[in-house]
């Protein structure tokens, strides 16, 4: 009895099994890489939110007439956007980057009266934080704007 055919079938089965396992391992690696990229972007957005909060607090502390230009630290592609919202007691950031939605909020240590927002896009990656005297409220206030003149 000859076993030459049996050896070939065993060999083909082993090679097929190795290839299936290899493809599975590669797929896991690709998924982990994508998860790492998403986590990296989420972390950068959170750090940016904290930095923006600190700059708003600084502008409020310095008072009317102080303004600072802020540039979003992540380069955006066509269709990406970041909406930065200043509420009375928080900075909220909602972003859509590479078709993935991100959202974060940080509480302000101060209370502002204005409720403003700016939209960051590929062609417009910066905005201004402006401290001014709010005559209606009778005190210092801070707003977000796309230009240094407050518009």
N, C-alpha and C positions, 0 to 999 in steps of 0.2 A: 504494500500500500504506500502510495506516494503522498507526501504532505506539502508539495510545492505550492499548490493553490491555497492551502490553508494559511501558509505564511504570508502570502500576498494579501489575503482578506484581513488578517490580523493587523498587518502593517497599514493598510488603508483605513481600517477602523481607528487605529491609534492616531494617525495623522489627522483624520477628521475630528476626533475628540480634542486634540491639541489645538486645532484651528478654531473650533467653537469656543473653547475656553479663552483663547487669545482674543477673539473678537469681543467676548464678554468683558474681559479685563480692560481692553481699550475703551469700550463704551463707558465703563465706570470711571476711567480716567478723564474722559471728555466731560462727563457730567460734573465731576468734582472741579474741573477747571472752570466750567461755566458758573458753578456755585461760588467759587473763589472770587471770580470777577464781580459777580453781583454783590457779594459781601464787601469787597473792596470799595465799590461805588457807594454802597450804603454807609460805610464808615466815613468816607470823604464827605458825604452830604451831612452826616451828623456833626462832624468836626466843623464844617462850614456854618452850620446852624448855630453852634456854640460861639464861633468867632463873630458871626453877625450879631448875636445877642450882646456880646461884650462891646462891640463897636457902637451899638445903639445906646448902651449904658454910658459909654464914654461920651458920646455926642450929647446926651441928656445932661451929664455932669458938667461938661464945658459950657453948654448953654447956647442961646441964640447966636446965629451966624456961623456956627461950626458945621462943616460938611466934610464928608469923606467918600471917595470913590471906591467901590468894591467890585472886584472882578471874580466871577465864578471860577473855581479852581479846576474844573473838569472841562475838557474841550468837548463841545457838543456837535453832533452830526445833524444832517438835514432831518427835520421832523422831531428832534429832541427839544424839550422845553423844561424850564424850572420856574415854578410860580412861588415867589417869596411873599408871604403875607404877614403884616405886622398888625396884630390885634392889640387890645388894651393891655394884655398881660403876657403875651407869648409871641414867639416867632414861629410860624408854621411854614414848612417847605414841602411842596408837592412837586415831584419830578417824574418825567417820562424820558428815560434814557435807554436807547437801544430796545425799544418796545417793552421795557420793564418799568413798572410803577414803583416809586419810592415815596415815602412820606415820613416826616419827622417833625417834632415840635419841641421847643425849649421855652421854659418859663422865664419871663423877664423879672429882674430884681426891682424894677421900677414900674410905675404905672404910666402909660402914655394914653392920650385922648384920641389921637388920630388912628384910623383904621385904613391903612394903605397897602397896596400890593404892587409888585413889579413882575413882569414876565421876562425871563432870560431865555434867549434863543441862540442859535448858532451865529447869527449876524449881529446880535446885541448881547454880548456876554457880561456887561457890567451895569451897575446901578449906583445910586447915591443915597447915603444916609444923611439927612439934613435935620439939624436942630433949629427950631424957630420959636418965636413967642406966639402962643395961641391966645389971641385977644378974647375969643369967646370963653375959653376956660380960665383965662387970667394966669397963665404960667407957661413954663417951658414945655415944649412938645417935640416929638421926633416923628419924621415921616420918611417913607421910601419913595424915590422918584427915579426916572430914567435920565434926567438931566440935572445939572447943578442948580438951575433956577427953579426947581421944584415941580416941573411938569413931566 
